[in-house]
Amino acid sequence: MLQTEGLYFRILKTDAFGEIYKMFRFYPDGVVLAYNVYNTPDHVINLDRELKGNIHGCYKTQADSIFFTTKVYYEHIPIFYDGQIHPGDSLVLHSKNQRTKEEATHTYYYNKP
């Protein structure tokens, strides 16, 4: 079952300023927000739900599968995601960038607030 109280995250890279995280926040009404930030999941979970200016989309689940696309409305390239929901603690997501056709598969771990 997809968790909607916290965030799913992975570390993108570590640099001189710390770790850069990619995170997804899913809401019960089907909205998903995406973040690429230096802040930890504990900090990001406290952000207000704001669609304007944020990378966002709508998701659908079916059994243990999830499908969604993220974009913002100022020249952001849509990214399509599909994957598997693992009970309680992770998602394995396959992504495809619509402009570059770059594809990747990553595991995102759940951080409960």
Summary of the structure (lengths in Angstrom):
residues: 113
radius of gyration: 13.4
end to end distance: 17.0
largest distance: 41.2
contacts: 295
relative contact order: 0.22
helix: 4%
strand: 58%
